[in-house]
Amino acid sequence: MAAKSRSPKRKPTRRKRPAAKPARRGAARKPAIPGDLDRRLRALAAKMDKTLDAILLQALCEFADAWEDHFRTVTALADDERVQVVVKPET
């Protein structure tokens, strides 16, 4: 009777995870919004009958407008210029 050759037991090979795809150049990455704020914004978007992207864009525009005005005022005050403050009624 011939002796059976035994091959050593092999460990199962692990599949490698596919590498993450690199972001495309110029591709915008959405910032992470905390859960509570995300829920609030989505609720406002629904009440305003707008998309979340639309209200985020509106919020960013209002933020930029407010801070640009602020820095213009600070610069004018630092230069000892007269500053006229105009308050626009909300629409």
VOBA-1610 file (N, C-alpha, C; in pm, whole numbers, padded with zeros to 5 digits, always signed):
BEGIN
Met+00083-00116+00000Met+00000+00000+00000Met+00089+00124+00000Ala+00056+00214-00090Ala+00137+00335-00104Ala+00099+00435+00005Ala+00197+00501+00054Ala+00173+00601+00158Ala+00114+00727+00095Lys+00011+00776+00159Lys-00050+00900+00109Lys+00039+01018+00149Ser+00059+01104+00052Ser+00137+01224+00086Ser+00040+01328+00142Arg+00079+01379+00251Arg-00004+01482+00315Arg+00056+01619+00286Ser-00029+01705+00239Ser+00020+01842+00218Ser-00010+01922+00344Pro+00078+02011+00378Pro+00055+02090+00500Pro-00072+02174+00484Lys-00143+02191+00593Lys-00265+02271+00588Lys-00228+02417+00567Arg-00301+02478+00477Arg-00278+02620+00450Arg-00380+02704+00523Lys-00335+02818+00564Lys-00427+02913+00625Lys-00511+02974+00513Pro-00637+02999+00541Pro-00719+03062+00436Pro-00663+03201+00405Thr-00661+03232+00278Thr-00608+03363+00240Thr-00714+03470+00266Arg-00668+03585+00309Arg-00759+03696+00336Arg-00770+03780+00211Arg-00891+03816+00181Arg-00911+03905+00068Arg-00872+04046+00109Lys-00801+04109+00024Lys-00764+04248+00051Lys-00881+04337+00016Arg-00900+04438+00098Arg-01005+04536+00069Arg-00962+04618-00051Pro-01057+04650-00137Pro-01019+04736-00249Pro-00977+04873-00197Ala-00877+04929-00259Ala-00828+05060-00217Ala-00936+05164-00242Ala-00943+05260-00151Ala-01040+05369-00167Ala-01003+05448-00292Lys-01106+05487-00365Lys-01081+05564-00486Lys-01041+05705-00447Pro-00935+05754-00506Pro-00895+05892-00473Pro-00998+05990-00525Ala-01014+06100-00453Ala-01110+06203-00494Ala-01063+06265-00625Arg-01160+06294-00710Arg-01125+06360-00835Arg-01075+06500-00807Arg-00987+06544-00891Arg-00938+06681-00875Arg-01052+06779-00892Gly-01059+06872-00804Gly-01162+06974-00815Gly-01298+06928-00766Ala-01308+06802-00726Ala-01437+06751-00679Ala-01463+06808-00540Ala-01579+06864-00522Ala-01614+06921-00392Ala-01648+06808-00296Arg-01600+06822-00175Arg-01630+06723-00073Arg-01728+06786+00022Lys-01837+06718+00048Lys-01937+06774+00137Lys-01888+06765+00281Pro-01901+06874+00355Pro-01857+06871+00494Pro-01952+06787+00578Ala-01898+06730+00684Ala-01981+06652+00775Ala-02060+06750+00862Ile-02190+06731+00866Ile-02277+06816+00947Ile-02323+06732+01065Pro-02305+06782+01188Pro-02350+06706+01305Pro-02498+06669+01293Gly-02532+06553+01346Gly-02667+06497+01333Gly-02780+06591+01371Asp-02767+06658+01485Asp-02874+06746+01531Asp-02894+06863+01435Leu-02784+06922+01390Leu-02793+07034+01297Leu-02848+06987+01163Asp-02808+06869+01119Asp-02859+06812+00994Asp-03011+06797+01000Arg-03062+06746+01112Arg-03207+06730+01127Arg-03278+06865+01123Arg-03221+06965+01191Arg-03281+07098+01193Arg-03285+07159+01053Leu-03173+07145+00981Leu-03167+07201+00846Leu-03264+07132+00751Arg-03274+07000+00762Arg-03367+06926+00676Arg-03512+06964+00707Ala-03542+06986+00835Ala-03678+07028+00873Ala-03708+07167+00816Leu-03610+07257+00824Leu-03630+07391+00767Leu-03646+07383+00616Ala-03567+07300+00552Ala-03578+07285+00407Ala-03718+07237+00369Ala-03771+07142+00444Ala-03905+07090+00415Ala-04010+07200+00436Lys-03998+07278+00545Lys-04093+07386+00570Lys-04086+07494+00463Met-03966+07517+00411Met-03947+07621+00312Met-03969+07570+00170Asp-03999+07442+00159Asp-04020+07377+00029Asp-03899+07397-00062Lys-03779+07378-00005Lys-03653+07390-00078Lys-03570+07265-00052Thr-03468+07248-00133Thr-03376+07136-00108Thr-03277+07175+00000Leu-03216+07075+00059Leu-03114+07100+00160Leu-02999+07180+00098Asp-02960+07145-00023Asp-02852+07218-00091Asp-02889+07365-00109Ala-03014+07394-00140Ala-03058+07532-00162Ala-03048+07614-00033Ile-03089+07556+00079Ile-03082+07635+00203Ile-02939+07645+00254Leu-02856+07546+00225Leu-02714+07556+00263Leu-02647+07666+00181Leu-02679+07674+00054Leu-02623+07780-00030Leu-02669+07917+00019Gln-02797+07927+00053Gln-02851+08053+00106Gln-02779+08091+00235Ala-02761+07994+00323Ala-02695+08022+00451Ala-02551+08067+00429Leu-02481+08004+00337Leu-02342+08042+00310Leu-02334+08181+00250Cys-02426+08215+00162Cys-02428+08350+00103Cys-02453+08455+00211Glu-02549+08428+00299Glu-02579+08523+00407Glu-02460+08536+00502Phe-02392+08427+00530Phe-02273+08429+00616Phe-02164+08516+00552Ala-02137+08493+00423Ala-02034+08570+00354Ala-02070+08719+00350Asp-02196+08750+00320Asp-02240+08890+00316Asp-02219+08958+00451Ala-02259+08892+00557Ala-02249+08950+00692Ala-02103+08976+00730Trp-02016+08880+00705Trp-01876+08897+00744Trp-01802+08994+00654Glu-01837+09000+00526Glu-01775+09101+00440Glu-01814+09240+00486Asp-01941+09260+00521Asp-01986+09388+00575Asp-01911+09421+00704His-01898+09323+00789His-01828+09342+00917His-01685+09391+00893Phe-01612+09322+00805Phe-01473+09359+00782Phe-01460+09493+00712Arg-01555+09528+00624Arg-01554+09663+00564Arg-01571+09769+00672Thr-01663+09744+00765Thr-01688+09839+00873Thr-01566+09852+00963Val-01506+09740+01001Val-01387+09742+01088Val-01273+09817+01020Thr-01255+09791+00892Thr-01148+09859+00819Thr-01174+10009+00813Ala-01298+10047+00786Ala-01334+10189+00779Ala-01313+10256+00914Leu-01351+10191+01022Leu-01333+10249+01155Leu-01185+10261+01190Ala-01106+10163+01149Ala-00962+10168+01176Ala-00896+10282+01098Asp-00951+10315+00982Asp-00897+10423+00899Asp-00958+10558+00936Asp-01035+10562+01045Asp-01102+10684+01092Asp-01194+10744+00987Glu-01258+10659+00909Glu-01354+10707+00810Glu-01492+10714+00875Arg-01578+10796+00817Arg-01716+10797+00863Arg-01783+10673+00808Val-01865+10611+00889Val-01934+10490+00848Val-02082+10512+00862Gln-02154+10479+00757Gln-02300+10485+00762Gln-02351+10343+00767Val-02425+10314+00870Val-02480+10181+00886Val-02623+10182+00836Val-02653+10091+00743Val-02786+10082+00687Val-02843+09945+00723Val-02961+09948+00782Val-03026+09822+00818Val-03135+09798+00715Lys-03121+09685+00645Lys-03218+09649+00542Lys-03334+09574+00607Pro-03456+09607+00568Pro-03570+09530+00625Pro-03566+09388+00568Glu-03607+09295+00651Glu-03609+09154+00607Glu-03720+09134+00506Thr-03693+09052+00410Thr-03795+09023+00307Thr-03850+08886+00326
//
